[in-house]
């Protein structure tokens, strides 16, 4: 069994002790979720284990051949490399073999008549057979497909931050190390990718150490929770739900113990005030016990306080936001297509869907940062927007915390109309007075986001736009943010991929499907996912026919003499084409259902019929491609 052992690990940052003399074992098949408030040292602990940073004291023991894969919060990729070169940059021999095979296959697929391309392809196949690399290559392609990475020749420098994160995740997973450490792996992932990652990690043969804010993800993946707090590491068996239950039990027991100690202290204090003389051993021992008890009772409690957000806000009228026939295209991407929506006071709107479909763009339109190509957007006169963007505004790194917030004001009103100073507000947000003069560059990434959130709320908005607010915030902060939004007397519009957060915050959903298609759903997000899953399951009735179809296709069309395998682009097309056919057929059924509800609107009927005919043409084309590609799929 491959085991990593840590003894007496200690790490400090300036004068702050992140963890002190902590001990732990990581065994094969362990599934560990590491949690703690931002700034407590979670990432620092991962850096120490990965030997990126060296601990101040203590030892880490592991076998000589022990390998560690580490997905960091910020991708560490060479911007000059292509995706393929970055993904296969590892030292494993199998990576070089697979990369050589992919390059040879790409050239051969482009020009199969070229003699040199044929020779290189045969040599690449031979190497793949000799090193039994086919399973690894299949695993690589599965990972790339599930993370929606297609163009392997694209330069890293041209990718968005979210795309780079997914490439970095693919590179880390492909290494298949003994210990897989993932720091916020679900950031920038679509729901289908998150669901796949949960299944992939459940079957992973090595050990996992994961830092994440995604509570559903922790429940499905973790079999133990580690909590880093005040320099100590507490270990709890079970998933996140089990941790919450055990933590509640411990707090009840601690409170009972504290109350008992307080009562005993009062009794002993009364005895001490009578002036006992330490003439006997028993009396001196009682005095010593009183001194010990006094120290314990009067010591400041080391308790991870919850954030308390109870700020006032401006009055909001009935009219909030209305979009009429809004159309917007960015480059070749259609974002909004004749889109109309009325958002009223106190609504809770969740915006979700695949990456790159325009969710954040809609928030920018509402915030006035992006103009429509056509259509109208109307903002109510009483609306006071607060916009928490996915990428926080530039914060002067050499500015001190209190100075940054003082730009908004020296004090704000709470929900009761009382004045709260910036100093008190910072303390409520877990920034103790000793930190108020701290330079912002010394804060962790999560602490900076918490500070940014506080600045937005200090402006006392009545309409909140939240773009992926759960990214890089700790679970404790998210819990309080959810509670704040539940009592917020205004409108909330949030873009998120966090299932738990959407369930807590939103009751009306806009699902962006791409190409200007936006579905509406009323209810909890997990109910929507169940509905979509049920529809997908019903489509599997065609599986038997699909399995038999390749043989029939081979009878009709003989394989070309030279082409023997799918190119990589065709492989990706094959893996997605059935889902695309299902989606087209579902769209057709939806249109047919709409036709049954229309009896006298002949103009609309004619329009629907044209759309159905266009869908039929697309389905026919996809089925033709499916039959062609099926000839080259390995049975």
C-alpha positions as MATLAB code, in Angstrom:
seq = 'XXXXXXXXXXXXXXXXXXXXXXXXXXXXXXXXXXXXXXXXXXXXXXXXXXXXXXXXXXXXXXXXXXXXXXXXXXXXXXXXXXXXXXXXXXXXXXXXXXXXXXXXXXXXXXXXXXXXXXXXXXXXXXXXXXXXXXXXXXXXXXXXXXXXXXXXXXXXXXXXXXXXXXXXXXXXXXXXXXXXXXXXXXXXXXXXXXXXXXXXXXXXXXXXXXXXXXXXXXXXXXXXXXXXXXXXXXXXXXXXXXXXXXXXXXXXXXXXXXXXXXXXXXXXXXXXXXXXXXXXXXXXXXXXXXXXXXXXXXXXXXXXXXXXXXXXXXXXXXXXXXXXXXXXXXXXXXXXXXXXXXXXXXXXXXXXXXXXXXXXXXXXXXXXXXXXXXXXXXXXXXXXXXXXXXXXXXXXXXXXXXXXXXXXXXXXXXXXXXXXXXXXXXXXXXXXXXXXXXXXXXXXXXXXXXXXXXXXXXXXXXXXXXXXXXXXXXXXXXXXXXXXXXXXXXXXXXXXXXXXXXXXXXXXXXXXXXXXXXXXXXXXXXXXXXXXXXXXXXXXXXXXXXXXXXXXXXXXXXXXXXXXXXXXXXXXXXXXXXXXXXXXXXXXXXXXXXXXXXXXXXXXXXXXXXXXXXXXXXXXXXXXXXXXXXXXXXX';
ca = [
       0.000    0.000    0.000;
       1.332    3.421   -1.040;
       1.187    5.772    1.967;
       2.246    9.358    2.581;
       2.985   10.241    6.215;
       3.373   13.715    7.748;
       4.769   14.289   11.238;
       4.788   17.538   13.222;
       4.316   19.745   10.134;
       4.553   23.476   10.869;
       4.199   26.391    8.446;
       3.992   30.138    9.085;
       3.310   33.148    6.887;
       4.972   36.202    8.395;
       3.787   36.255   11.997;
       0.720   34.114   11.255;
       0.845   30.396   12.118;
      -0.974   28.490    9.356;
      -0.566   25.049   10.908;
       1.496   23.826   13.818;
       2.750   20.311   14.545;
       0.007   18.561   12.569;
       0.158   14.826   11.819;
      -1.659   12.763    9.210;
      -1.573    9.710    6.951;
      -2.835    9.521    3.376;
      -3.455    5.922    2.333;
      -4.339    4.424   -1.015;
      -8.025    4.986   -1.921;
      -8.443    7.731    0.708;
     -10.882   10.398   -0.457;
     -10.134   13.518    1.615;
     -11.990   16.821    1.459;
      -9.915   19.648    2.974;
     -12.011   22.572    4.249;
     -11.431   25.748    6.259;
     -11.986   29.488    6.084;
     -10.032   31.367    3.405;
      -6.611   32.288    4.717;
      -6.287   29.372    7.147;
      -3.609   27.672    5.022;
      -5.346   25.041    2.864;
      -3.401   25.905   -0.286;
      -0.202   26.279    1.743;
      -0.649   22.727    3.047;
      -1.087   21.417   -0.506;
       2.033   23.323   -1.589;
       4.032   21.755    1.235;
       2.831   18.230    0.393;
       3.687   18.830   -3.285;
       7.109   20.177   -2.187;
       6.504   23.485   -3.985;
       7.064   25.163   -0.606;
       9.211   23.794    2.203;
       7.696   23.476    5.655;
       9.210   25.388    8.576;
       9.370   22.211   10.647;
       8.333   18.568   10.514;
       8.795   15.739    8.022;
       6.927   14.164    5.109;
       7.679   10.511    4.396;
       6.668    8.668    1.222;
       7.996    5.819   -0.961;
      10.690    6.720   -3.499;
       8.444    5.946   -6.453;
       5.479    7.865   -4.988;
       3.984   10.334   -7.477;
       1.862   13.422   -6.770;
      -0.345   15.272   -9.254;
      -1.403   18.775   -8.229;
      -4.077   20.966   -9.806;
      -3.456   24.476   -8.489;
      -6.045   27.246   -8.281;
      -4.177   29.247  -10.915;
      -3.082   27.198  -13.985;
       0.676   26.809  -14.351;
       0.887   26.307  -18.122;
       3.444   27.520  -20.656;
       1.563   30.071  -22.772;
       3.742   29.287  -25.823;
       2.759   25.595  -25.968;
      -0.149   24.065  -27.821;
      -2.809   22.244  -25.795;
      -1.377   18.892  -26.918;
       2.173   19.783  -25.889;
       0.960   21.144  -22.549;
      -1.167   18.084  -21.761;
       1.558   15.603  -22.660;
       4.357   17.567  -21.026;
       4.785   14.902  -18.348;
       7.908   12.783  -18.146;
       6.091    9.441  -18.508;
       7.208    7.504  -21.594;
       3.629    6.680  -22.505;
       2.902   10.411  -22.948;
       5.577   10.701  -25.638;
       4.231    7.624  -27.400;
       0.652    8.908  -27.408;
       1.724   12.341  -28.605;
       3.711   10.768  -31.470;
       0.699    8.615  -32.390;
      -1.734   11.580  -32.347;
       0.568   13.631  -34.568;
       1.016   10.744  -37.016;
      -2.728   10.038  -37.058;
      -3.501   13.689  -37.757;
      -1.113   13.789  -40.750;
      -2.319   10.427  -42.051;
      -5.967   11.450  -41.764;
      -5.224   14.645  -43.706;
      -3.268   12.927  -46.522;
      -3.551    9.097  -46.397;
      -1.934    8.728  -49.864;
       1.367   10.218  -48.690;
       3.947    7.426  -48.316;
       5.816    9.107  -45.446;
       2.540    9.698  -43.582;
       1.710    5.991  -43.996;
       5.150    4.957  -42.686;
       4.941    7.264  -39.652;
       1.428    6.055  -38.856;
       2.500    2.379  -39.020;
       5.487    3.130  -36.770;
       3.253    4.988  -34.292;
       0.803    2.055  -34.181;
       3.699   -0.323  -33.594;
       4.944    1.749  -30.667;
       1.435    1.926  -29.194;
       1.199   -1.884  -29.380;
       4.666   -2.446  -27.909;
       4.014   -0.191  -24.924;
       0.356   -1.221  -24.514;
      -0.562    2.462  -24.653;
      -4.034    2.022  -26.150;
      -5.797    2.031  -22.780;
      -3.941    5.169  -21.720;
      -4.747    6.836  -25.050;
      -8.429    5.941  -24.697;
      -8.436    7.367  -21.167;
      -6.800   10.558  -22.419;
      -9.441   11.048  -25.119;
     -12.245   10.396  -22.647;
     -10.858   13.046  -20.295;
     -10.411   15.588  -23.090;
     -13.895   14.988  -24.463;
     -15.622   15.189  -21.079;
     -13.817   18.448  -20.300;
     -14.813   19.852  -23.721;
     -11.243   20.198  -25.007;
     -11.154   19.669  -28.769;
      -8.597   21.685  -30.744;
      -5.307   20.328  -29.444;
      -3.291   22.569  -31.755;
      -4.613   25.763  -30.139;
      -2.047   27.821  -28.225;
      -2.429   28.119  -24.445;
      -2.021   31.900  -24.756;
      -5.262   32.127  -26.773;
      -7.402   30.353  -24.146;
      -9.646   31.991  -21.567;
      -8.932   31.505  -17.866;
     -11.665   28.866  -17.642;
     -10.314   26.974  -20.659;
      -6.799   27.008  -19.201;
      -8.171   25.604  -15.928;
      -9.771   22.704  -17.816;
      -6.571   21.991  -19.757;
      -4.646   22.029  -16.476;
      -7.185   19.629  -14.936;
      -6.897   17.290  -17.945;
      -3.093   17.318  -17.656;
      -3.294   16.492  -13.941;
      -5.809   13.653  -14.366;
      -3.910   12.110  -17.281;
      -0.821   11.661  -15.081;
      -2.755    9.162  -12.880;
      -0.482    9.742   -9.829;
      -0.507    7.925   -6.474;
      -1.876   11.089   -4.825;
      -4.154   13.413   -6.776;
      -4.468   16.876   -5.163;
      -7.135   19.157   -6.655;
      -7.600   22.786   -5.556;
     -11.122   23.918   -6.589;
     -11.446   21.448   -9.517;
     -15.096   22.285  -10.298;
     -14.427   25.967  -11.062;
     -15.222   26.670  -14.735;
     -16.724   23.212  -15.331;
     -20.145   22.608  -16.888;
     -22.601   20.368  -15.030;
     -22.020   17.395  -17.319;
     -18.256   17.707  -16.742;
     -18.749   17.894  -12.957;
     -20.982   14.791  -13.017;
     -18.389   12.940  -15.093;
     -15.553   14.053  -12.774;
     -17.460   12.719   -9.756;
     -17.734    9.298  -11.424;
     -14.106    9.383  -12.575;
     -12.782   10.148   -9.090;
     -15.050    7.516   -7.506;
     -13.249    4.880   -9.585;
      -9.780    6.405   -9.186;
      -7.242    3.877   -7.871;
      -5.003    6.304   -6.015;
      -5.624    8.722   -3.132;
      -7.438   12.061   -3.415;
      -6.956   15.297   -1.473;
      -9.460   17.929   -2.621;
     -10.125   21.548   -1.701;
     -13.551   22.645   -2.956;
     -16.501   24.881   -2.094;
     -18.907   22.503   -3.890;
     -20.783   20.751   -1.070;
     -22.611   18.310   -3.354;
     -19.256   17.386   -4.904;
     -17.789   16.733   -1.436;
     -20.772   14.554   -0.516;
     -20.321   12.406   -3.618;
     -16.515   12.137   -3.614;
     -15.119   12.383   -0.054;
     -14.980    9.590    2.533;
     -13.340   11.812    5.153;
     -13.187   15.548    5.876;
     -10.157   17.401    7.186;
     -10.768   20.822    8.737;
      -7.870   23.254    9.034;
      -8.583   25.901   11.672;
      -6.438   27.997   14.025;
      -3.317   26.032   13.143;
      -4.800   22.607   13.941;
      -6.047   19.840   11.670;
      -9.195   17.984   12.741;
     -10.109   14.779   10.889;
     -13.691   13.506   10.510;
     -14.810   10.211    8.917;
     -17.489   10.310    6.214;
     -18.582   12.878    3.640;
     -19.564   16.517    4.128;
     -23.031   15.736    5.508;
     -21.491   13.431    8.110;
     -19.003   16.185    9.008;
     -21.796   18.750    9.527;
     -23.690   16.352   11.802;
     -20.581   15.499   13.849;
     -19.576   19.170   14.093;
     -23.023   20.077   15.442;
     -22.784   17.315   18.067;
     -19.340   18.519   19.150;
     -20.558   22.113   19.501;
     -23.466   21.017   21.698;
     -21.076   19.014   23.889;
     -18.576   21.898   24.039;
     -21.289   24.359   25.052;
     -22.495   22.016   27.810;
     -18.924   21.568   29.044;
     -18.354   25.325   28.981;
     -21.539   26.009   30.981;
     -20.531   23.391   33.556;
     -17.065   24.939   33.883;
     -18.607   28.407   34.302;
     -20.853   27.197   37.144;
     -17.933   25.525   38.896;
     -15.843   28.658   38.433;
     -18.485   30.800   40.188;
     -18.540   28.383   43.135;
     -14.758   28.322   43.427;
     -14.547   32.108   43.005;
     -16.895   32.583   45.974;
     -14.707   30.243   48.025;
     -11.560   32.118   47.010;
     -13.148   35.466   47.898;
     -13.607   34.195   51.474;
      -9.804   34.158   51.661;
      -8.836   30.504   52.252;
      -5.453   29.937   53.807;
      -3.170   27.456   52.138;
      -2.375   25.722   55.417;
      -3.041   22.240   54.150;
      -2.125   20.294   51.040;
      -5.794   19.892   50.045;
      -6.484   23.627   50.296;
      -3.380   24.471   48.210;
      -4.416   21.903   45.594;
      -7.885   23.492   45.432;
      -6.325   26.929   44.965;
      -4.147   25.551   42.161;
      -7.227   23.976   40.492;
      -9.044   27.323   40.750;
      -6.152   29.095   39.010;
      -6.204   26.518   36.204;
      -9.997   26.767   35.892;
      -9.824   30.571   35.856;
      -7.312   30.518   33.008;
      -9.511   28.165   30.968;
     -12.788   30.022   31.570;
     -11.388   33.486   30.904;
      -9.266   32.562   27.883;
     -10.558   33.966   24.557;
     -12.527   31.265   22.788;
     -10.978   29.952   19.597;
     -14.145   29.489   17.618;
     -14.638   29.893   13.900;
     -17.310   32.594   13.932;
     -19.888   32.804   11.178;
     -19.997   35.919    9.045;
     -22.812   38.281    9.988;
     -24.122   40.316    7.069;
     -27.029   42.569    8.042;
     -26.637   45.695    5.984;
     -29.343   48.135    4.985;
     -30.391   48.770    1.394;
     -32.167   51.295   -0.775;
     -35.923   51.008   -1.396;
     -36.768   49.151   -4.620;
     -39.821   50.031   -6.726;
     -41.953   47.545   -8.647;
     -40.184   48.079  -11.960;
     -36.719   46.525  -11.922;
     -35.395   45.190  -15.266;
     -37.127   44.529  -18.563;
     -35.608   43.262  -21.815;
     -37.660   43.558  -24.999;
     -36.700   41.720  -28.223;
     -33.037   41.855  -27.152;
     -30.557   40.609  -29.767;
     -26.801   40.414  -29.350;
     -24.043   38.707  -31.317;
     -20.381   38.686  -30.284;
     -18.221   37.699  -33.214;
     -19.763   34.514  -34.593;
     -21.532   33.695  -31.331;
     -25.240   34.496  -31.056;
     -25.897   35.356  -27.393;
     -29.430   36.777  -27.357;
     -31.977   36.162  -30.102;
     -35.086   38.337  -29.816;
     -35.007   37.678  -26.058;
     -37.627   39.241  -23.776;
     -37.734   38.994  -19.984;
     -39.337   40.916  -17.143;
     -37.535   40.767  -13.778;
     -39.459   42.198  -10.862;
     -38.770   43.154   -7.251;
     -37.699   40.368   -4.874;
     -37.160   37.850   -7.701;
     -34.401   35.256   -7.409;
     -33.095   34.418  -10.882;
     -30.418   31.769  -11.462;
     -28.576   31.802  -14.789;
     -26.774   28.629  -15.775;
     -25.727   26.551  -18.790;
     -22.626   25.587  -20.738;
     -19.511   27.744  -20.739;
     -19.269   30.264  -23.555;
     -23.027   30.590  -24.113;
     -23.266   34.192  -22.904;
     -24.365   34.045  -19.262;
     -21.887   36.652  -18.032;
     -22.623   38.754  -21.122;
     -26.262   39.065  -20.037;
     -25.119   40.455  -16.676;
     -22.880   42.925  -18.510;
     -25.870   44.026  -20.590;
     -27.918   44.620  -17.417;
     -25.007   46.484  -15.808;
     -24.634   48.723  -18.865;
     -21.199   47.362  -19.768;
     -22.372   45.760  -23.029;
     -24.705   47.281  -25.605;
     -27.380   45.314  -27.457;
     -27.310   45.026  -31.248;
     -31.054   45.634  -31.214;
     -33.925   45.626  -28.771;
     -34.501   47.498  -25.541;
     -33.374   47.153  -21.936;
     -35.164   49.232  -19.305;
     -33.832   49.660  -15.740;
     -36.172   50.942  -13.023;
     -35.505   54.410  -11.592;
     -35.065   53.103   -8.019;
     -32.607   50.354   -9.008;
     -29.236   50.515   -7.281;
     -27.007   47.819   -8.792;
     -24.295   45.890   -6.994;
     -22.217   43.803   -9.443;
     -19.966   41.055   -8.068;
     -17.988   40.084  -11.159;
     -16.310   36.747  -11.807;
     -12.984   38.503  -12.219;
     -12.648   40.978   -9.368;
     -11.753   44.564  -10.127;
      -8.057   45.460   -9.908;
      -7.216   46.085   -6.263;
      -4.072   48.110   -5.480;
      -1.850   45.450   -3.941;
      -0.014   47.991   -1.774;
      -3.226   49.499   -0.391;
      -4.227   48.533    3.128;
      -7.493   46.710    3.841;
      -9.171   49.526    5.766;
      -8.149   52.152    3.191;
      -9.693   50.075    0.389;
     -13.079   49.981    2.145;
     -12.910   53.590    3.304;
     -13.248   54.585   -0.359;
     -16.920   53.575   -0.046;
     -17.449   55.329    3.289;
     -16.403   55.468    6.924;
     -19.627   53.800    8.054;
     -22.795   52.161    6.733;
     -26.306   51.491    8.019;
     -27.376   48.019    9.059;
     -30.838   46.516    8.539;
     -32.066   48.204   11.757;
     -30.862   51.641   10.707;
     -27.908   51.672   13.119;
     -24.509   53.026   12.027;
     -21.675   50.495   11.660;
     -18.087   51.638   11.328;
     -15.774   50.120    8.729;
     -13.698   48.683   11.578;
     -16.667   46.817   13.062;
     -17.795   45.674    9.637;
     -14.378   44.195    8.915;
     -14.492   42.289   12.197;
     -17.890   40.859   11.261;
     -16.264   39.611    8.068;
     -13.525   37.765   10.000;
     -10.867   40.419    9.491;
      -9.647   41.018   13.079;
      -8.359   44.467   14.056;
      -4.765   43.285   13.808;
      -5.332   42.735   10.058;
      -6.958   46.079    9.227;
      -3.646   47.688    8.376;
      -2.466   44.665    6.381;
      -1.438   45.219    2.767;
      -3.875   43.566    0.356;
      -1.081   41.715   -1.432;
      -0.569   39.662    1.729;
      -4.123   38.259    1.604;
      -5.005   34.880    0.138;
      -7.067   34.732   -3.045;
     -10.188   33.816   -1.079;
      -9.641   36.655    1.424;
      -9.384   39.129   -1.456;
     -12.699   37.893   -2.874;
     -14.315   38.197    0.561;
     -13.035   41.763    0.834;
     -14.358   42.517   -2.664;
     -17.767   41.087   -1.720;
     -17.840   43.273    1.396;
     -17.124   46.375   -0.681;
     -20.044   45.542   -3.012;
     -22.446   45.048   -0.092;
     -21.262   48.242    1.621;
     -22.688   50.150   -1.349;
     -26.089   48.928   -0.103;
     -27.573   47.839   -3.456;
     -31.151   46.680   -3.928;
     -30.377   44.603   -7.045;
     -27.456   42.197   -6.859;
     -25.736   40.762   -9.922;
     -23.517   37.840   -8.898;
     -21.231   36.214  -11.484;
     -19.961   32.835  -10.235;
     -19.851   34.039   -6.600;
     -18.965   30.585   -5.254;
     -15.591   30.424   -7.038;
     -12.723   30.577   -4.521;
     -14.931   31.413   -1.513;
     -14.849   29.030    1.442;
     -17.920   27.069    2.520;
     -18.436   29.164    5.667;
     -18.559   32.393    3.666;
     -20.958   30.839    1.151;
     -23.278   29.659    3.916;
     -23.570   33.167    5.293;
     -23.941   34.695    1.813;
     -26.840   32.304    1.183;
     -28.425   33.337    4.474;
     -27.925   37.024    3.625;
     -29.585   36.569    0.223;
     -32.490   34.718    1.849;
     -33.206   37.865    3.932;
     -32.241   40.358    1.202;
     -35.208   42.604    0.376;
     -34.323   43.090   -3.262;
     -33.703   41.281   -6.536;
     -30.908   38.755   -7.028;
     -29.621   37.610  -10.432;
     -26.793   35.085  -10.198;
     -24.712   33.145  -12.721;
     -23.512   29.908  -11.165;
     -22.522   26.284  -11.760;
     -22.795   25.462   -8.039;
     -25.803   23.159   -7.662;
     -26.123   23.636   -3.901;
     -25.897   27.419   -4.189;
     -28.486   27.576   -6.983;
     -30.870   25.421   -4.936;
     -30.538   27.777   -1.973;
     -30.706   31.071   -3.856;
     -32.727   30.753   -7.086;
     -36.343   29.770   -7.726;
     -36.492   30.859  -11.387;
     -33.874   29.619  -13.884;
     -32.636   30.798  -17.259;
     -30.716   27.941  -18.919;
     -28.389   29.078  -21.710;
     -28.024   26.333  -24.336;
     -25.992   28.335  -26.847;
     -26.736   30.001  -30.188;
     -29.267   32.296  -28.542;
     -31.417   29.463  -27.139;
     -32.496   30.191  -23.539;
     -34.835   27.851  -21.669;
     -36.880   28.881  -18.622;
     -37.586   26.728  -15.582;
     -39.433   27.484  -12.342;
     -38.245   25.512   -9.326;
     -35.021   24.169   -7.836;
     -32.064   23.461  -10.066;
     -31.665   19.826   -8.972;
     -35.289   19.228   -9.995;
     -34.429   20.603  -13.434;
     -31.418   18.281  -13.655;
     -33.592   15.273  -12.727;
     -36.044   16.228  -15.451;
     -33.265   16.491  -18.043;
     -31.797   13.160  -16.897;
     -35.189   11.474  -17.221;
     -35.478   12.710  -20.819;
     -31.970   11.443  -21.597;
     -32.820    8.024  -20.164;
     -35.878    7.759  -22.395;
     -33.679    8.248  -25.458;
     -31.629    5.161  -24.619;
     -34.366    2.943  -26.056;
     -32.583    3.365  -29.399;
     -29.405    1.732  -28.098;
     -30.143   -1.726  -29.518;
     -30.646   -0.370  -33.015;
     -27.523    1.725  -32.771;
     -25.392   -1.283  -31.803;
     -26.617   -3.251  -34.800;
     -26.399   -0.357  -37.257;
     -22.612   -0.389  -37.770;
     -22.801   -3.909  -39.254;
     -25.535   -2.843  -41.673;
     -23.573    0.247  -42.641;
     -20.533   -1.918  -43.398;
     -22.622   -4.116  -45.703;
     -23.741   -1.069  -47.724;
     -20.395    0.742  -47.921;
     -16.994   -0.912  -48.175;
     -14.130    0.644  -46.235;
     -11.703    2.694  -48.297;
      -8.429    0.891  -48.793;
      -6.266    3.441  -47.041;
      -8.448    4.909  -44.272;
      -8.523    2.549  -41.262;
      -9.194    4.777  -38.239;
     -11.000    7.954  -37.324;
      -8.975   11.125  -37.189;
      -8.969   12.815  -33.813;
     -11.507   15.405  -35.006;
     -13.761   12.591  -36.268;
     -13.366   10.745  -32.959;
     -14.666   13.823  -31.117;
     -17.485   14.142  -33.651;
     -18.433   10.474  -33.111;
     -18.507   10.856  -29.337;
     -20.925   13.792  -29.487;
     -23.040   13.083  -32.558;
     -25.633   10.894  -30.840;
     -26.329   13.579  -28.247;
     -26.644   16.131  -31.050;
     -29.182   13.919  -32.854;
     -31.125   13.488  -29.604;
     -31.218   17.257  -29.096;
     -32.433   17.895  -32.661;
     -35.156   15.292  -32.287;
     -36.231   16.776  -28.952;
     -36.426   20.233  -30.542;
     -38.566   18.767  -33.317;
     -40.930   17.160  -30.780;
     -41.231   20.472  -28.928;
     -42.227   22.251  -32.130;
     -44.736   19.530  -32.999;
     -46.293   19.861  -29.538;
     -46.565   23.618  -30.001;
     -48.344   23.085  -33.333;
     -51.042   21.053  -31.577;
     -51.852   24.006  -29.308;
     -52.300   26.468  -32.200;
     -55.519   26.276  -34.223;
     -56.107   29.610  -35.969;
     -52.699   31.355  -36.044;
     -51.814   30.209  -39.551;
     -48.784   32.477  -39.778;
     -47.259   30.849  -36.707;
     -48.160   27.371  -37.979;
     -46.348   28.051  -41.236;
     -43.302   29.306  -39.350;
     -43.237   26.206  -37.128;
     -43.511   23.941  -40.175;
     -40.492   25.631  -41.758;
     -38.509   25.120  -38.557;
     -39.466   21.430  -38.474;
     -38.383   20.993  -42.105;
     -35.041   22.629  -41.306;
     -34.597   20.283  -38.312;
     -35.411   17.271  -40.521;
     -32.639   18.327  -42.895;
     -30.160   18.633  -40.010;
     -31.184   15.236  -38.600;
     -30.756   13.600  -42.028;
     -27.289   15.131  -42.358;
     -26.279   13.985  -38.851;
     -27.556   10.446  -39.493;
     -25.553   10.297  -42.734;
     -22.425   11.354  -40.834;
     -23.206    8.820  -38.093;
     -23.390    5.961  -40.626;
     -20.115    7.064  -42.218;
     -18.210    7.421  -38.925;
     -19.536    4.111  -37.583;
     -17.519    2.251  -40.241;
     -14.249    3.184  -38.527;
     -15.218    2.650  -34.908;
     -13.383   -0.205  -33.217;
     -15.830   -2.895  -32.140;
];
